């Protein structure tokens, strides 16, 4: 289902009511250019280059986040390196982090309100995050979701990356609050056709396939997409139900894109069982 700003604001407000916190981690020059109270929500700005008077360090917070990111991406083999986090995230943009106090994060491992799938997701990611906090002796807020997008020279146009969460459902809110803080209107990103995160990305508006093949990327079946943020799809029916691991079909789509013959859009919900609904517009 497509989202709008009111949906994201409501989701974020519910998280805050439930004891979560929102943070923007960056540096002073960037933070001053961002909307530091997106949707009027209390979001705490963190300058990772400045001194910090809390009994925990921003550097350790980001180290723990890095383990969340690497673990959440699982066996893709594309963990976030610290230098990438600094050079492409913290310096030119900001990470939107969703956190829980340490005891609340640990309790999430045994939350009986969640279904088996959600508990399995948490069990596969959160223990590594808590273990890294323990290794560092870090007692600050535990990041349980995060997102970052970097600005391009075109006003309002961003390139998104690093969406991750330990608790199902938080990634959508993290991405939405971040886009509001950036003032993003167009978002370019990279995703795998078979990745369930496609369902999150598609919620944010009309999602055009810019390139159906990205051989330079180390993960197979990767595409480049562009989202017009909060622009509706128009309710059209799919003309293609793409096997997300069918490289030949993806190359055929790419050939039509390059020839100017057609444009292709990923339709809601982004991934249905083992197929991606796609609209071809000639």
Buried (B, 14 or more C-beta within 10 A) or exposed (E): EBBBBEBBBEBBBEBBEEEBBBBBBBBEEBBEEBBBEBBEBEBEBBBBEEEBEEEBBBEBBBBBBBBBBBBBBEEBEEBBEEEBBBEBBBBBBBBBBBBBBBEBBBEBEEEEEBEEEBBEBBEEBBBBBBEBBEEBEBBBBBBBBBBBBBBEEEEEBBBBBBBBBBBBBBBBBBBBBBBBBBBBBBBBBBBBBBBEBBBBBBBBBBBBBBBBBBEEBEBBBBBBBBBBBBBEBEEEEBBBEBBBEBBEBBEBBBEBBEEEEBBBBBBBBBBEEEBBBBBBEE
